[in-house]
Amino acid sequence: MSSSVSVPRLVIAAPSSGSGKTTVATGLMAAFAARGLAVSPHKVGPDYIDPGYHSLATGRVGRNLDAYLCGPELIGPLFAHGARGCDIAVVEGVMGMYDGAAGEGELASTAHVAKLLGAPVVLVVDASSQSRSVAALVHGFASWDPEVRVGGVILNKVASDRHEELLREALESAGVPVLGVLRRVAQVDTPSRHLGLVPVAERRGAALEAVAAMGAQVADGCDLEALEALARAAGAVPGGSAPWTPASPTHHPTRLVEERGTDVDSDGIEERGAGGTEPRNPVVAVAGGPAFTFSYAEHTELLAAAGAEVVTFDPLRDEQLPDGTSGLVIGGGFPEVYASELSANEPLRKAVSELALGGAPVAAECAGLLYLCRELDGLPMCGGLDASARMSERLTLGYRDAVAVSDSSLAVAGTRMRGHEFHRTVVEPGAGAAPAWGMRAPARRVEGFVQQGVHASYLHTHWASQPGVARRFVERCRTS
């Protein structure tokens, strides 16, 4: 792909959460794919679950575009990376169209990402319990920011033919075309629980049926030709962003020299001379399966680009780590839902504990943190950390501005990263003798654990913002 990225694209937005963005975005992806188009699926924000449904609809990896976690400058390159070779891209928004990171203005909002991509917006409106008022609502969203182009509206939860007629009449004065009308269909509903939709990995058969129903509903109720034409009118992405690549990250570190005279980059990784021996490719085991479904695709791409042999395993099923494992990555998910099964897999718990206590690099985020604890809701876990975890009624949710407190297998102390917390559990104590992160915002506190090769924390981070994290981790796997 040239440096001028011009993949046809649409952003699916809404006035508020619960309007039907996921149904419309996933259904539109499926409908376009059914027409033979190669569809690139994207999600604004840190959400891990919706991209799983997007993947089912398109057959491609669902990718996130988060301007808070990665910075606005990486949105275009990450989009181009994911959309490489595709005919069209569909980007599902987050929350209400203008809702972004708290206290940060438009940052990380759907509108912000749409502007960064130069993409037209399709507004999904929950039309239940209103008729003429819909015109004022749409007009307000379309005119609030003149840099955001609202190219059309899809009316959701329309009750009847008469209701549709009233809505269309009202919208004629708003100057925004109606590109679709969807009725309430129970089959399209997808089950939720304490942290949102149930992930695809936990209900694949039912999820496939739901995605097929979404695709059929959108194909029946929307003008696919008009939507595709709107996407093709997007033009080039502003700034002519070249695609991000894990092998040649957009962010190039500043070189430093340590006191011992070894050349290192800003991530603390020694540079090999041209005459050095070829390093071995360490095996990095990555937890997957229904209990550990939260991860960004770029993480494994960065690990592989750094020279790791990435092997996925399922802690619910596999009783041993992959052969030759020298490093372990345990991302987010729902271990609390599968606590009994995880606890029952004693051979794997023992293998993980031995690896962690033996000094091997282990990167654990949120669910991974819980799995490494002594226990979760009274059930034995791996015991790699001297801490216990339990479910809580309180939801911890939000973006975090953090700095590494302790040198670890992921980062040198002082490395600043932005992350996201999303859980209903509590770990006691909340931090070890060597904490993982110091939170700068919204409140100052320390959190997480660094001990030997383990870096365990509630904080979800996007490694594309600091690609040296993956390189440092793989280097530690080589030398541990």
C-alpha positions in Angstrom: 0.0 0.0 0.0 1.3 3.5 -0.8 1.8 6.2 1.8 -1.5 7.7 0.6 -4.1 5.4 2.3 -7.5 5.6 0.6 -9.4 2.5 1.8 -13.1 3.2 1.5 -14.4 3.5 5.1 -17.3 4.3 7.4 -17.6 5.1 11.1 -20.7 3.8 12.8 -21.6 6.2 15.6 -24.6 6.8 17.9 -25.9 9.6 20.2 -25.5 7.2 23.2 -24.6 3.7 24.3 -27.4 1.2 23.7 -28.5 2.7 20.4 -27.5 -0.3 18.4 -24.0 0.4 17.1 -22.7 -3.1 17.6 -25.7 -4.6 15.8 -25.4 -2.2 12.8 -21.6 -2.3 12.6 -21.4 -6.1 12.8 -24.3 -6.6 10.5 -22.9 -4.1 8.0 -19.6 -6.0 8.1 -21.4 -9.3 7.5 -23.5 -7.8 4.7 -20.6 -6.4 2.9 -18.6 -9.6 3.3 -21.6 -11.6 1.9 -21.3 -9.4 -1.2 -17.7 -10.6 -1.7 -16.0 -7.6 -0.3 -12.9 -8.0 1.9 -14.0 -6.1 5.0 -11.5 -4.6 7.6 -13.2 -4.5 11.0 -12.2 -1.9 13.6 -13.5 -0.7 17.0 -12.9 2.7 18.6 -11.7 2.5 22.2 -10.3 -0.2 24.4 -13.2 -2.8 24.1 -12.0 -6.4 23.5 -15.4 -8.1 23.1 -17.0 -6.4 20.1 -13.9 -7.1 17.8 -14.6 -10.8 18.4 -18.0 -10.5 16.8 -16.4 -8.3 14.0 -14.0 -11.2 13.3 -16.8 -13.6 12.9 -18.5 -11.3 10.4 -15.5 -10.6 8.3 -13.1 -13.5 8.7 -10.4 -11.0 9.6 -8.8 -9.9 12.9 -10.8 -7.2 14.7 -8.6 -4.3 15.6 -8.9 -1.4 18.1 -8.3 2.3 17.4 -7.8 4.0 20.7 -6.4 7.5 20.5 -5.9 7.6 24.3 -3.9 4.4 24.6 -1.9 4.8 21.4 -1.9 8.5 20.8 -3.7 10.3 17.9 -0.7 10.0 15.7 -0.9 6.2 15.5 -4.6 6.0 14.6 -4.0 6.4 10.8 -1.0 4.0 10.7 -2.8 1.3 12.8 -5.9 1.7 10.6 -3.8 1.3 7.4 -2.1 -1.7 8.9 -5.4 -3.5 9.6 -7.0 -2.4 6.4 -4.2 -3.5 4.1 -5.5 -5.3 1.1 -9.2 -4.8 2.0 -12.0 -3.4 -0.2 -13.7 -1.5 2.6 -13.4 -0.8 6.3 -16.1 -0.4 8.9 -15.3 1.2 12.2 -17.6 0.8 15.2 -17.7 3.8 17.5 -17.7 3.9 21.3 -20.4 5.4 23.7 -22.0 8.5 22.4 -20.3 10.0 19.3 -18.7 12.9 21.2 -17.9 11.0 24.4 -14.2 10.6 24.9 -11.7 10.2 27.7 -13.0 11.9 30.8 -11.6 15.5 31.2 -9.7 15.3 27.9 -12.2 17.0 25.5 -12.7 15.1 22.3 -9.7 12.8 22.8 -10.5 9.1 22.0 -14.1 9.8 21.1 -15.7 8.4 18.0 -15.9 11.9 16.5 -12.1 12.3 17.2 -11.2 9.1 15.5 -13.5 9.8 12.5 -11.7 13.1 12.0 -8.3 11.4 12.3 -9.4 9.0 9.6 -11.2 11.5 7.4 -14.1 9.0 7.5 -17.8 9.8 7.0 -20.1 8.9 9.9 -23.3 7.0 9.9 -25.4 7.8 12.9 -27.4 5.0 14.4 -30.4 6.4 16.3 -32.7 4.5 18.7 -36.0 5.8 17.3 -38.2 4.2 19.9 -40.5 6.6 21.7 -40.0 9.5 19.4 -41.1 10.8 16.0 -40.5 14.4 15.0 -37.9 14.9 17.7 -35.5 12.7 15.8 -34.9 15.6 13.4 -33.6 17.8 16.2 -31.5 15.1 17.6 -29.8 14.3 14.2 -29.4 18.0 13.3 -27.7 18.6 16.6 -25.2 15.8 16.2 -24.6 16.7 12.5 -23.9 20.3 13.2 -22.1 20.2 16.5 -18.6 19.8 15.0 -18.3 21.0 11.3 -15.2 18.8 10.9 -17.3 15.7 11.5 -19.2 14.6 8.4 -22.4 12.8 9.2 -23.2 11.2 5.9 -26.4 9.4 6.8 -28.6 8.0 9.6 -29.8 4.5 10.3 -33.0 4.4 12.3 -33.1 1.5 14.8 -35.9 0.0 16.8 -38.6 1.3 14.6 -42.0 0.1 15.7 -44.1 0.1 12.5 -44.6 1.3 8.9 -46.4 4.4 10.3 -43.6 5.1 12.7 -41.1 4.9 9.9 -43.2 7.3 7.8 -43.3 9.9 10.6 -39.5 9.6 11.2 -38.7 10.0 7.5 -40.9 13.0 7.2 -39.2 14.6 10.1 -35.7 13.9 8.8 -36.3 15.5 5.5 -35.8 18.9 7.1 -32.5 17.8 8.8 -30.7 17.4 5.5 -29.2 14.0 6.5 -30.3 11.0 4.3 -31.9 7.9 5.9 -29.7 5.0 4.8 -31.5 2.3 6.7 -34.5 1.4 8.9 -34.3 -1.5 11.3 -37.1 -3.1 13.3 -36.6 -4.7 16.7 -35.6 -8.3 16.2 -35.1 -10.5 19.3 -32.8 -13.0 17.4 -30.2 -10.3 17.0 -29.9 -9.7 20.7 -26.6 -10.9 22.3 -26.3 -11.9 26.0 -24.5 -9.6 28.4 -23.2 -10.0 32.0 -21.2 -7.9 34.5 -18.6 -6.6 32.0 -20.7 -6.4 28.8 -21.4 -8.8 26.0 -20.4 -12.4 26.4 -17.3 -13.0 24.3 -17.4 -15.0 21.1 -15.0 -17.7 22.5 -17.6 -18.6 25.1 -20.6 -19.0 22.7 -19.2 -19.5 19.2 -22.2 -21.4 17.8 -24.7 -18.9 19.1 -22.5 -16.0 18.2 -22.3 -17.2 14.6 -26.1 -17.3 14.5 -26.4 -13.8 16.0 -23.9 -12.4 13.5 -25.7 -14.0 10.6 -29.0 -12.5 11.9 -27.4 -9.1 12.2 -26.1 -9.4 8.6 -29.5 -10.4 7.3 -31.3 -7.6 9.2 -28.9 -4.9 7.9 -29.0 -6.3 4.4 -32.8 -6.2 4.4 -33.2 -2.8 6.1 -30.3 -0.7 4.8 -29.3 0.7 1.4 -26.0 -1.1 1.0 -25.3 0.5 -2.3 -25.6 4.0 -0.8 -23.5 3.0 2.2 -20.8 1.6 0.0 -20.8 4.8 -2.1 -20.5 6.9 1.0 -17.5 4.8 2.1 -15.9 5.2 -1.3 -16.2 9.0 -1.2 -14.0 9.2 1.9 -10.8 9.9 0.0 -7.3 9.6 1.5 -6.6 9.4 5.2 -5.4 12.8 6.4 -1.7 13.1 6.7 -1.0 10.3 4.2 -0.2 7.9 7.0 1.9 4.9 6.0 0.8 1.6 7.6 2.2 0.7 11.0 4.3 -2.4 11.1 5.5 -4.4 14.1 9.0 -4.8 12.6 9.5 -1.0 11.9 7.4 0.8 14.5 6.3 4.4 14.0 7.9 5.4 17.3 11.7 5.1 17.1 13.4 5.2 20.5 16.2 7.6 21.5 19.5 5.9 22.0 21.1 6.0 25.5 24.3 4.8 26.9 24.4 3.0 30.3 27.2 3.5 32.8 28.7 0.2 31.9 29.2 1.4 28.3 26.7 -0.9 26.6 24.7 0.8 23.8 21.0 0.5 24.6 17.8 2.0 23.3 15.3 3.8 25.4 13.6 0.6 26.2 16.7 -0.8 27.9 17.5 -3.4 25.2 21.1 -4.1 24.3 22.1 -3.6 20.6 23.9 -6.5 19.0 26.9 -5.8 16.8 26.9 -6.9 13.2 29.2 -9.7 14.0 27.1 -11.1 16.8 25.7 -14.6 16.8 22.1 -15.2 15.7 19.9 -15.2 18.8 17.6 -18.1 19.5 13.9 -17.7 19.0 12.4 -18.1 22.4 9.0 -19.7 22.8 6.5 -17.2 24.3 3.3 -18.9 25.4 0.1 -16.8 25.2 -3.0 -17.7 27.2 -6.1 -18.0 25.2 -9.4 -20.0 25.2 -12.7 -18.8 26.8 -11.2 -17.7 30.1 -8.6 -15.4 28.5 -10.1 -13.6 25.5 -8.8 -10.1 25.9 -5.8 -9.2 23.8 -4.8 -6.7 21.1 -3.7 -8.3 17.8 -0.6 -6.1 17.7 0.8 -7.6 20.8 1.5 -11.0 19.3 2.6 -9.3 16.1 5.2 -7.3 18.0 6.3 -10.4 19.9 6.8 -12.3 16.7 8.6 -9.4 15.0 10.9 -9.2 18.0 11.9 -12.8 17.3 9.6 -14.9 19.5 7.9 -18.1 18.5 4.4 -17.3 19.8 2.3 -20.3 20.8 -1.2 -20.1 22.2 -2.5 -22.4 24.9 -5.8 -22.8 26.7 -5.6 -22.9 30.5 -9.0 -24.6 30.7 -7.8 -27.5 28.6 -4.0 -27.8 28.4 -2.3 -29.4 31.4 1.2 -28.3 30.4 2.7 -25.2 28.9 3.9 -25.4 25.3 7.2 -27.2 24.9 10.2 -25.0 25.5 8.3 -22.1 27.0 10.6 -19.4 28.2 8.1 -16.6 28.6 4.4 -16.3 29.3 1.8 -13.7 28.5 -1.6 -13.9 30.2 -3.9 -11.2 29.1 -7.4 -10.2 30.2 -10.6 -12.2 30.2 -13.0 -13.8 32.7 -11.2 -16.1 35.1 -13.9 -15.4 37.7 -16.4 -17.2 35.4 -14.2 -20.2 35.0 -12.5 -20.2 38.4 -13.6 -23.8 39.2 -12.2 -25.2 35.9 -9.0 -23.2 36.2 -8.5 -24.3 39.7 -9.2 -27.9 38.8 -6.4 -27.9 36.2 -3.7 -28.4 38.9 -0.9 -29.6 36.5 -1.0 -26.4 34.6 -1.3 -24.2 37.7 1.8 -25.9 39.0 3.7 -25.4 35.7 2.8 -21.7 35.6 3.8 -21.2 39.2 7.2 -23.0 38.6 7.8 -20.8 35.6 7.0 -17.6 37.4 8.9 -18.4 40.6 11.8 -19.6 38.5 12.4 -16.1 37.2 11.1 -16.5 33.6 9.5 -13.4 32.1 5.7 -13.3 32.7 3.4 -10.5 31.6 0.0 -10.7 33.2 -2.8 -8.2 32.8 -6.0 -8.1 34.8 -7.3 -11.7 34.3 -3.7 -12.8 34.2 -3.1 -11.1 37.5 -6.0 -13.0 39.1 -4.7 -16.3 37.7 -1.3 -15.7 39.3 -2.7 -15.1 42.7 -2.9 -17.7 45.5 -6.6 -17.9 45.2 -9.7 -16.4 43.5 -12.9 -16.4 45.5 -11.4 -19.0 47.8 -10.4 -21.4 44.9 -6.7 -22.2 44.5 -5.0 -20.5 41.6 -1.3 -20.6 40.5 0.3 -19.0 43.5 3.0 -17.2 41.6 2.0 -14.0 43.6 1.5 -13.7 47.4 -1.9 -12.2 47.0 -5.6 -13.2 46.9 -8.4 -12.1 44.6 -12.1 -11.9 45.0 -15.2 -10.6 43.1 -16.5 -7.2 44.1 -19.8 -5.3 43.6 -17.8 -2.2 42.6 -16.9 -1.7 38.9 -13.5 -0.2 38.3 -13.4 1.4 34.9 -11.5 4.1 33.1 -8.4 5.3 31.4 -5.2 5.6 33.4 -2.0 7.6 33.0 0.7 5.5 34.4 4.5 5.3 34.9 6.6 2.2 35.6 7.7 2.2 39.2 10.1 -0.8 39.0 12.4 -2.2 36.4 10.7 -5.3 35.0 10.7 -7.7 32.0 8.4 -5.2 30.2 9.9 -1.7 31.0 12.5 0.2 32.8 11.4 2.4 35.7 10.2 5.7 34.5 8.6 4.4 31.3 5.3 6.2 30.9 2.3 4.4 29.4 -1.4 5.0 29.2 -3.7 2.1 30.0 -7.3 1.1 30.9 -8.8 -0.6 33.8 -12.0 -2.7 33.6 -12.9 -5.2 36.3 -15.2 -6.1 39.2 -12.5 -7.8 41.3 -10.2 -6.8 44.1 -6.7 -8.1 44.7 -5.3 -7.9 48.2 -2.7 -6.5 48.7 -3.2 -4.2 45.7 0.6 -3.8 45.2 3.7 -5.7 46.0 7.0 -4.6 47.5 8.0 -3.6 44.0 4.8 -2.2 42.4 4.3 -2.4 38.6 2.7 1.1 38.0 2.3 4.4 39.6 -0.9 5.9 38.5 -0.7 9.6 37.6 -4.3 10.1 36.8 -7.1 10.2 37.8 -5.7 9.5 41.3 -2.1 9.0 42.4 -1.5 5.4 43.7 0.7 2.4 43.1 -0.6 -0.9 41.8 0.5 -4.3 40.6 3.5 -6.5 41.2 7.1 -6.9 39.9 9.0 -9.8 41.3 11.8 -11.7 39.5 10.5 -11.9 35.9 6.8 -11.3 36.7 5.0 -8.1 35.8 1.4 -8.4 36.9 -1.2 -5.6 37.0 -4.8 -4.7 36.4 -3.7 -2.2 33.8 -4.5 -3.1 30.1 -1.9 -1.4 27.8 -1.5 -1.2 24.1 2.1 -2.2 23.2 2.0 -0.4 19.8 2.3 2.9 21.8 5.6 1.6 23.3 6.9 -1.2 21.0 10.1 -1.5 23.0 7.9 -3.3 25.6 7.7 -6.4 23.4 11.3 -6.2 22.3 12.5 -6.0 25.9 10.2 -8.9 26.9 11.5 -11.2 24.2 15.1 -10.2 25.0 14.5 -11.2 28.6 13.1 -14.5 27.4 16.3 -15.1 25.4 18.6 -14.5 28.4 16.5 -15.8 31.4 
